[in-house]
Amino acid sequence: MYTEKYLRDLQDCNPMRLGVQLGRLCVSANLPPSEVAKVLDVSRMSVYNWFKGGAVRSKNVDRIEIFMRLVSDYIKSEDLPLQSYKESKQFIKEHILGKL
């Protein structure tokens, strides 16, 4: 889902930025940006911009923080990462969508 170049670029981004933290978490969980965008009700381009350190509008901060807490909990319980796009899409639908 993520290219090697993208992963290298993400490591160079400011880890204090919320979007960069979101990006690193999504990479760890193997969650595709397109599905993250759907669940956060934003464009895919917004998600990619956040992952690179772009500004996150205040109206999106709460949803992102809740999403990150949920994903972190599933990583800790070893339910994530998943191996395929299809599994990730289904996981988000079943475990994340109704909680935001």
N, C-alpha and C positions, 0 to 999 in steps of 0.2 A: 504494500500500500504506500509506503514511503520510500523515496529514492535515497541512495547513499548521499548524494549531494545535498538533498533536503535535510537529512539527518545531521550532516556536518554543519550546514548553515544554522540549524536550530541551536546547536551547541555554542555558536558564536553570539547568539542573541542575549540580551540582558535578562538574567534569570529573575530579576525583581519585578518584571512586567507580568501582569496577570495573564495576558494572552500567551506569553512564552511559557509560563507555568502550565497553562491549559494544553499547549502544544506538546510539551514534554510528557505530560500525563497521558494524552491521547496516543502518543507514540508507544509509551510503556504498555498501554492497554490494547494496542493495535486497533484503535477505533478510527475509522475513516473520517476525514474532515467533512465530506459531504453529508454523512449521517449526523455528525456533531452539529452541523449547520441546521439541519432539519429539526433536531430536538431543541436547539436553542432559538429556533424561529428567526434565523438570520441568513444572509446569503453565504454561499460557500466562499466567496471572495473575502467577506468579512472575517471568517474563521482563519483563512490563510494569512490575512493581514495581521490579525491578532497574534498568530503563531510566530510571526516575524517581529513582534514587538510593537505593533501599531496600537493606537489608542482604542480603548474599549469605552463605549458610551456608558454613562452611569446607569441607564435603564437596563443594561445587560449584565451588570456586575453581579447582582444577586443570583440570577439564574446560573451564571457561570460558576460561581462559588458553590452552589448547591450541587451542580453537575459534578464538579471536581471532588466534592466530599463523597458523593455516591460512588463515583468511579474508583476513588482511592480505597474505599471500603471493600469494593469487589476485588481490587488488586490484592489487598491484604488477606482476604479470605481465599485467595488463589482461584477465583472464578474468572479472572482476566489475567493475561491476555488470551484472546481467541485467535484462531489460526486463519480464518477466512473472512472475506467481506460479508458473505451471507450470514455467517455466525454472528459477526459483530452487529450487523443490521438487526437481526432477530433479538440479540441481547439488549440492544438499546430500546427496542420496541417493548420488550417484556419487562425489563428491570429499571429503566431510567425514565422513559417518557411520562408515565403517570405520576411521577414523583416531583416533577418540576412545575 
